[in-house]
């Protein structure tokens, strides 16, 4: 059953990414838009008289914007830059936690004994809290995206989440309540 779900979602993702131009001029255009923003951002910082300009930070934002544009349909620029830093912090904490030998021991413990022991309990709870924070953030993003979609209008999706939600809606409105897109 899990392999069926994985296979179906993989097929869907490849189809959507192909439609968005992965490996085509459309994807190149998205990247070039962010390169243009990147260069304008550097010029703006230089014109503002900044002595030291963090190129790495601007590159991070540009790359994050390309990825987020594919997933949620918008880039990280002035008005929503805090979202970028929030996601970046989630990723930083997740990577740090994943590299911690104590956490790795807990995750390898299939019977769940270690997570109940006082020494390991705090680390396990930190992982659970981080996972819950990430889920809350991304479900919020998905619900916000859902609220902006007019499902009665048959328009082309602009991002992955919209494609997924439209497909989910199509299945449910067709009477398929037992689908793999929940």
N, C-alpha and C positions, 0 to 999 in steps of 0.2 A: 504493500500500500504506500509506504513512504517513497519507494522508488518511482511509483506512478505519479505521485504528487511532484516529486523533483523533476521528472521527465517532462511533465505537462508545463510546469513553470519555466523550465529551461527553454522549451520550444516557444512559449509565449514571449519570453524575454528576447530571444534571438529574433523573432518576428518583429517585435516592437523596435528593437535597436536597428534592424535593417530598414524599417520604415523611417526612422529618424536620420538615416544616412550614414550609419557607421561604415566607415571605409569609403565614403562618397564625398562629393563636393559640399553637401549640406553640413556634414560634420566639420569639414574644413572651414566653412563659413562661421560656424559657432566658435571654433578655436580662434580664427582671425579676429572676430569681434572682441574676444577677451584679450588678445594681444594688443589690439588698438586701445582698449581700456587701460591695460597695463602701461603702455607707453605714455598715454595721456596722464595717468596717475603720477608717473615719475616726473613728467614735465611740470605738473601742478606743484609737486613737492619742491622741485628745484626753483620754480618761480616764487614760491612762498619763502625762499631763503633758507630752507633746511640744509644744514651743513653736512649731515650724514643721512643718507637715505637707505632704508632697508629694502634692498631688491628682493631678498628672500621672502619677506612678508607680502610684497605685492605679487610675487609668483605664486605663493600659497593661495592667496585670495583668487587669483585668476584661474588656477587649476581647480580649486574648490567650486568656483562659479561655473566652470564647464560641467563638472560632475553634477552639481545641484541643478543646473539648467536642464540636464537630461532627465533627472529624477523628478524635480518639483516645478520646473518651468521658469525659474528666475535665477538671476546672478546675485552674488553678494557684493553690493556696492554701498554707498553712503547710508542709505536708509535702513538696511538690514545687516550691516556688518557684524553686529553683536551675535546674530545667529551663527555666523561663520565661526566666531571665536568660541561659542558654546559647543558646537559640533567638534571643533578641533580639540577642545579640552576633554570632551567625552572620549575621543580617540586616544589622546595622550594617556588618560587614566586607564583605559582599557588595555592598551599596549603595556603599560607599566605593570598592571595587575597580572596580565598574561605571562609576563616574564618573571614574576615572583615565584621562587621555588615552593614556597608554602602554598600558594594558590594552586600551582600545578599539582602538588600532592593531593590537595582537596579535590580537584577536578578528576584526578585519576582514581579516586576512592569510589568505586562503583556501589558499594554498600551504604555510603553516606555516614560512616562512623566518625571520620575525622571532623566533619563540619559541626558535630555536636560537642566536641571536646573544647574546653575553654580556650586553649592556646590557638586553635584554628577558627573558632566561632566568629571572632571579630573580622577576620579576613574574608570569611565566607559571606558574612552579612554585608561587608563593604561591596563585594561583587554583586550581591542581590540588589543592593540599593542603587549601584551604578546601572545595572541592567534595567531596573524599574524607571530610573530617571531618563535613560535613553528611550525606552518604550514610550513613556509619557510624552516626551518631546516629539518623537516621530509620529506617534498616533495623533498628536495635536496638529502637526503639519498635514497629515493625510486628511483629517477631518476638516481642516480649513480649506484644503484643496477641493474636497468633496462639496463643500458648501458653495463653491464658486462655479461648479459645473452645471450647465443646463442639460440634463439628460434627455429632455424631449427634443432637443436640437441635435441633428445628426452632423456634427462638425468633426473635423480631424483633430485628434488629440495633439497637444503640444508638448507633453512630457510623459514619462513612464507611469507615474501615479495616475494621471488622467486616463491613460490607456487601460490600466488595470481596473480602475473604478468603472469605466464605461463597459468593459468586458464583463465585470461582475454584475453590473446593472442589467446588461443584455441577457445574461443567463437567468437571473432572478425574475425579470419581467417576462421571460419565456416559460416560466414555471419550473425551472430547474433549481430546486432548493438544496439539492445534495451535490453541489459542485465543489471543485477544489480551490476556488478563488474566494476565500473567506477572510 
